[in-house]
Structure formats: C-alpha cells, structure tokens
Amino acid sequence: MKKLLVFSAALLFALSTFVSGASAQDGKCKQLYKKGTDSIKKDKQCKNDAMNVFKKLGSQIRTCKAHRNNMRACRKAKRAQKKICRKKKKVCKKSCRGGKKACLKTCKGKKGKAKRKCKRACRKAKRKCKKVCRVDHRPCKRAAKNTKRACVKAAKSTAAFAVCKDARKLTRKATGRLFKCAWKHYKGAVACTGTSLLQSLSKK
C-alpha cells in the first residue's frame, strides 16, 4: 500500500510539473492538456478504471488489516528488544563511570607523576570498559533484527498474507489500467512539455 501511495504521489507531482512547465513554456502544450482533460472526461472506460482503483484500494485496506497487524506486532517485538538492549548498554556505561570514580579515589594521596599516571590509568580503564559495552551491545541489536526477520517470515507464511497479496495484485492491475488510460489522453501533452523543457534547458 505504501508503494502504491508513493507511486501515486510521484505521478501527481510529475503531472503537475509538466502542467506548470507547459503553462510557462508553450501555449500549444496548454491546449493539448486541455484537449486531454476534455477527452478523458468523455471516456467512460477511464471513469470506470478510476472508480475501480478506489474500490480495489478500499478492499485491499480491509483485506490486509490482519496482515498489517501481524507486521505491526513484528515491529513492536523488535522495538521492545532494542529497548532492552539500550537499557543494558546504559547500565553497562553507568558501571564504567562508577568504576572510574572508584579508581580516582585510589589516586588520592598520590602526588606528581604518580598521580597523573594513576588518573591516566583510570581514564584508560573507563574507555576500555565502554568499548566492551559497545561490543556486547552489537549481538543484542543483531538478535533484535533477527527476531523481526523471523517474525516477518512467519507472517508471510500465513493465510492473511496470501489474501492480502492477492488484493494488492488486483489494486496494482487496476492502477496500471488507469495509468494506461491517462497516458492515452495526455501523452501528446506530456511529450510537448518535455520538448519545451529540453529546449529551455539547452538555451541556458
């Protein structure tokens, strides 16, 4: 569904760009767009295709509800596991800070070079500790990804996904028919705008 919405948005953006280009570049292109609009209004097949897209999309939204819920559960499981990973890392880093404080207390009473050496050793120990926290955090993150991957795989083996897949296929077919119909009426205008824009770019 997201792919369809992105495709539709891109198509509308491209069409609006061409229309604005036509308005700015060439009156002939504007006439072709007007002609295309007039002809598409009279085309019953295009109207039926447009209605069919909305029907199929509505059916897809209803049919895919169970599959969407399964996918949402997979995302939630991953987020929950990542949250646990972050908490563990936070606790680990906190213990590193505590270790440094404890280490610095042992430096009290020392002077000069010995004190500097002691503090340097404390900082080094903290950095080493934090590195261990990061290294330990990676397998936890990978485990969260693997959990989601396994969940998605399981979700795609359910009947809910099979039904949803068929509904998406029908929506794509309906959208393709509508696109073909729109192209039939607007291809001349689009070609005109493309030529006008290329000419204006070559002049620059």
C-alpha positions as CSV (number, residue, x, y, z in Angstrom):
1,M,0.0,0.0,0.0
2,K,2.9,2.4,0.8
3,K,4.4,1.7,-2.6
4,L,1.1,2.5,-4.3
5,L,0.8,5.8,-2.4
6,V,4.4,6.8,-3.2
7,F,3.8,5.9,-6.9
8,S,0.6,7.9,-7.0
9,A,2.2,10.9,-5.3
10,A,5.2,10.7,-7.7
11,L,2.8,10.5,-10.7
12,L,0.8,13.5,-9.5
13,F,4.0,15.5,-8.8
14,A,5.3,14.7,-12.3
15,L,2.0,15.6,-13.9
16,S,1.8,18.9,-12.0
17,T,5.4,19.7,-13.0
18,F,4.6,19.0,-16.6
19,V,1.5,21.1,-16.4
20,S,3.3,24.1,-14.9
21,G,6.1,23.6,-17.4
22,A,3.6,23.7,-20.2
23,S,1.9,26.8,-18.8
24,A,5.3,28.6,-18.6
25,Q,6.8,27.4,-21.8
26,D,4.3,26.9,-24.6
27,G,0.6,27.7,-25.2
28,K,0.4,24.8,-27.6
29,C,1.1,22.4,-24.7
30,K,-1.7,24.0,-22.6
31,Q,-4.1,23.4,-25.5
32,L,-3.0,19.7,-25.6
33,Y,-3.6,19.4,-21.8
34,K,-7.0,20.9,-22.2
35,K,-7.8,18.6,-25.0
36,G,-6.6,15.6,-23.0
37,T,-8.8,16.7,-20.0
38,D,-11.8,17.2,-22.2
39,S,-11.4,13.8,-23.8
40,I,-10.7,11.9,-20.5
41,K,-14.0,13.4,-19.1
42,K,-15.9,11.8,-22.0
43,D,-14.0,8.4,-21.7
44,K,-16.3,6.1,-19.7
45,Q,-13.6,3.5,-19.5
46,C,-11.3,5.9,-17.7
47,K,-14.0,6.8,-15.2
48,N,-14.7,3.1,-14.6
49,D,-10.9,2.5,-14.2
50,A,-10.7,5.3,-11.7
51,M,-13.6,4.0,-9.7
52,N,-12.2,0.5,-9.8
53,V,-8.9,1.7,-8.3
54,F,-10.7,3.2,-5.3
55,K,-12.8,0.1,-4.9
56,K,-9.7,-2.2,-5.1
57,L,-7.8,0.0,-2.7
58,G,-10.6,0.1,-0.2
59,S,-10.9,-3.7,-0.5
60,Q,-7.1,-4.0,0.0
61,I,-7.1,-1.9,3.1
62,R,-9.9,-4.0,4.6
63,T,-8.4,-7.4,3.5
64,C,-4.8,-6.5,4.6
65,K,-5.8,-5.5,8.1
66,A,-4.9,-8.8,9.6
67,H,-1.5,-8.9,7.8
68,R,-0.8,-5.3,8.8
69,N,-1.5,-6.2,12.4
70,N,1.0,-9.1,12.1
71,M,3.6,-6.8,10.7
72,R,3.0,-4.2,13.4
73,A,3.5,-7.0,16.0
74,C,6.9,-7.8,14.4
75,R,7.9,-4.1,14.6
76,K,6.8,-3.9,18.2
77,A,8.8,-7.0,19.1
78,K,11.9,-5.6,17.5
79,R,11.4,-2.2,19.3
80,A,10.9,-3.9,22.7
81,Q,14.0,-6.0,22.2
82,K,16.1,-2.9,21.2
83,K,14.8,-1.1,24.2
84,I,16.1,-3.9,26.4
85,C,19.5,-3.6,24.6
86,R,19.7,0.1,25.2
87,K,18.9,-0.3,28.9
88,K,21.6,-3.0,29.2
89,K,24.1,-0.7,27.4
90,K,23.1,2.2,29.7
91,V,23.6,0.1,32.8
92,C,27.0,-1.1,31.5
93,K,28.2,2.5,30.8
94,K,26.9,3.6,34.2
95,S,29.0,0.9,35.8
96,C,32.0,2.2,33.8
97,R,31.5,5.7,35.2
98,G,31.2,4.2,38.7
99,G,34.4,2.2,38.1
100,K,36.3,5.4,37.1
101,K,35.1,7.2,40.2
102,A,36.2,4.4,42.4
103,C,39.5,4.3,40.6
104,L,40.1,8.0,41.0
105,K,39.6,7.7,44.8
106,T,42.6,5.4,44.9
107,C,44.7,8.2,43.3
108,K,44.1,10.5,46.3
109,G,47.2,10.9,48.4
110,K,49.5,10.4,45.4
111,K,51.4,13.3,44.0
112,G,53.1,14.5,40.8
113,K,53.9,11.9,38.2
114,A,52.4,9.0,40.2
115,K,49.0,10.8,40.5
116,R,48.9,11.7,36.7
117,K,49.8,8.1,35.9
118,C,47.0,6.8,38.2
119,K,44.4,9.1,36.6
120,R,45.5,8.2,33.1
121,A,45.1,4.5,34.0
122,C,41.6,5.3,35.3
123,R,40.6,7.0,32.1
124,K,42.0,4.2,30.0
125,A,40.1,1.6,32.1
126,K,36.9,3.6,31.5
127,R,37.4,3.7,27.8
128,K,38.2,0.0,27.7
129,C,35.0,-0.7,29.7
130,K,32.9,1.5,27.4
131,K,34.3,-0.4,24.4
132,V,33.2,-3.7,26.0
133,C,29.7,-2.2,26.4
134,R,29.6,-1.3,22.7
135,V,30.9,-4.8,21.6
136,D,28.3,-6.5,23.9
137,H,25.6,-4.2,22.5
138,R,26.1,-5.4,18.9
139,P,24.9,-9.0,19.3
140,C,21.9,-7.7,21.1
141,K,20.9,-5.4,18.2
142,R,21.5,-8.2,15.7
143,A,19.3,-10.5,17.8
144,A,16.5,-7.9,17.6
145,K,16.9,-7.7,13.8
146,N,16.8,-11.5,13.6
147,T,13.7,-11.6,15.7
148,K,11.9,-9.2,13.4
149,R,13.2,-11.1,10.3
150,A,11.9,-14.4,11.7
151,C,8.6,-12.8,12.6
152,V,8.1,-11.3,9.2
153,K,9.0,-14.6,7.6
154,A,6.4,-16.3,9.7
155,A,3.8,-13.6,8.9
156,K,4.3,-14.1,5.2
157,S,3.5,-17.8,5.5
158,T,0.1,-17.1,6.9
159,A,-3.3,-17.1,5.1
160,A,-3.7,-13.4,6.0
161,F,-0.6,-12.5,3.8
162,A,-1.8,-14.7,0.9
163,V,-5.2,-13.0,0.8
164,C,-3.5,-9.6,1.2
165,K,-1.0,-10.4,-1.6
166,D,-3.9,-11.2,-4.0
167,A,-5.7,-7.9,-3.0
168,R,-2.5,-5.9,-3.7
169,K,-2.1,-7.6,-7.0
170,L,-5.7,-6.6,-8.0
171,T,-5.0,-3.0,-6.9
172,R,-1.8,-2.8,-9.0
173,K,-3.6,-4.1,-12.1
174,A,-6.4,-1.6,-11.6
175,T,-3.8,1.3,-11.2
176,G,-2.0,0.1,-14.3
177,R,-5.2,0.2,-16.4
178,L,-5.9,3.8,-15.1
179,F,-2.4,4.9,-15.9
180,K,-2.6,3.5,-19.4
181,C,-5.9,5.3,-19.9
182,A,-4.5,8.6,-18.6
183,W,-1.4,8.2,-20.8
184,K,-3.6,7.6,-23.9
185,H,-5.2,11.1,-23.4
186,Y,-2.1,13.0,-22.1
187,K,0.8,11.5,-23.9
188,G,0.8,14.2,-26.6
189,A,0.8,17.0,-24.0
190,V,3.5,15.3,-21.9
191,A,5.7,14.9,-25.0
192,C,5.1,18.6,-25.8
193,T,6.1,19.7,-22.3
194,G,9.2,17.5,-22.3
195,T,10.3,19.0,-25.6
196,S,9.7,22.6,-24.4
197,L,11.6,22.0,-21.2
198,L,14.5,20.4,-23.0
199,Q,14.6,23.4,-25.4
200,S,14.6,25.8,-22.5
201,L,17.4,23.9,-20.7
202,S,19.6,23.8,-23.9
203,K,19.2,27.6,-24.2
204,K,20.6,28.0,-20.7
